[in-house]
Amino acid sequence: MPRPTRYPGIEALPDGRKRIRLRAMDPRTGRMKEVDRIVEATVENALKLQAELRAEIRRGAHAAAEVPRLTAYVTSWLRSRLPALKASTAATYAEVLDSLVIPHLGDFFLDRLMDSDVREWQARLAGKFAAATVNGALVMLRMVLADAVAEFRLPHDPTARIKRMPKRRRPDDDPNVLSAVELGKVMAQIRDHEPEHYPLALTLALTGLRYGEATALRWSDVDEESAVIRVVRAQWHGIVGETKTGNVRSVPLTAELAEVLRAHRPNVVSAGAWVFPNAEGGLLRPGAIRPVLRRALKRAGITKRVTVHGLRRTFNNLSRQVAGAIVTRAITGHVTEEMTEHYSHVDRAEKLRAADQVVALAGLRATAPANDVATTAPNAPARGGSGGGLN
C-alpha cells in the first residue's frame, strides 16, 4: 500500500518508488488536468518533479486568457456572417463546425491550439469519415482561424501546414448507392421492423429529396390530386430557410408513397403541420434516421456503406436510367448536368448495354447481344467477329 509523506501529493511505495499526484488548470483548455505518475526518486526529487510538472501545465496562462476559446469564437464568427450567407450555406457551416470541429477542439484557447492538436483531430476524423468530409471540416477550420489570426494578431495559424487527406476512389461496384433490388430490400426491412420510420424513409427513396427538404415538408406541400410534392423550404437544426439552390420545385408523388403518407397522417401531431415531426411535434434533427438505415442494411445483408444521403444518390441514379438526365435534374433540383453525373453510378452492365446498342445501330452485330456482365470479357471478340468487325 502507498504510504503518504509529509508532502501533499507525494506517496512512498513499498518498493521505494514514489507516486506523484497533482491537479492544475491547463491554460490551453481552461480545465483542470490531473497527473498521476510513479517514478524512481527520493522524496526530495519527487517533490521537485511535482513542482516542474505543475509549472509545465500552468505555463503561459496569462497569454491564454487574452483570447477566447474556439467554441466562443466560432459562435460569434458564424453569427457575424449569417446576414451575408444563404440559409443553406449557413446551415452547412454550422453543421460542420457543430458536429466535427467543436466537439474535438472547442475547449482550446485560440492562441494555444497547436499544429499537433489539428493533426490529431484530423486523424481522428479520418478514422470515422470519408476524406471529402475530413477535408471539408479542415477548410471550415481554416476559414475560422484565418480570421482569428487577423483579429487577435496571433503569431501562428496551426492549420497552415496541415495537408488535405487524399481522396480514395471507390470501385465501380461500391458507390454510395443501392441497386433497385437492394433499395427494395432495405425499404422492406424498415417497413417490417421499424414501421414508424417507414414514411420518411420511403419519401427519401422515392423523391430524391435532401434530408433537410423532406423533414421541412408541411402537409400543404403534399398534393395528392396533382400527384406532386412541392419543395419550397429546407431546415437544419430547426432553422427553416429556402432550399439549397434557392429554387422551388415539384417532385412526383407516386400512388405507393401517397398511400403510405395517407396512413401516416393520423399518427402525426405537429403544431407546424410538419409531415415528419419529432416526438415533441417539432422539426427532426440531423441524423434521426441514420441508425434506422444502418440497421436495415445489416438485416438485408448489405455490407457496403450507404448513408441517408445515399438514398438521394440512389434515386438520382435509378431515375436517370429510366427517364434521362433532364427529367432527373428537374426532380432532384440539381442545377447542372455535372452534378447529376456526379450523383450517378454507371455500372458495368449499363455500360455494356450502351455499347451493345451502338453496335446494333451501326449494324456491326455478328451475334446476339450479351445478357450478362460476366460474358463481357470472355465473349467480347465473338460479338465483333473473329476479325474484329471493323477492319
ABEGO torsion letter per residue (X at the ends): XBBBBABBGBBBBAAGBBBBBBBBBBAAAGBBBBBBBBBBBBAAAAAAAAAAAAAAAABGAAAAAABBBAAAAAAAAAAAAAAABBAAAAAAAAAAAAAAAAAAAAABBAAABBAAAAAAAAAAAAAABBAAAAAAAAAAAAAAAAAAAAAAGBABBAAAABBBBBBBBBBAABBBBBBAAAAAAAAAAAAAABAAAAAAAAAAAAAGBBAAAAAABBAAABBAAAGBBBBABBBBGGBBBBBAAGBBBBBBBBAAAAAAAAAAAAABBBAAGBABBBAAGBBBBBGAAAAAAAAAAAAAGBABBBBAAAAAAAAAAAAAAAAEAAAAAAAAGBABAAAAAAABBBBAAAAAAAAAAAAAAAGABABBBBABAAAAAAAAAAAAEAAGGAX
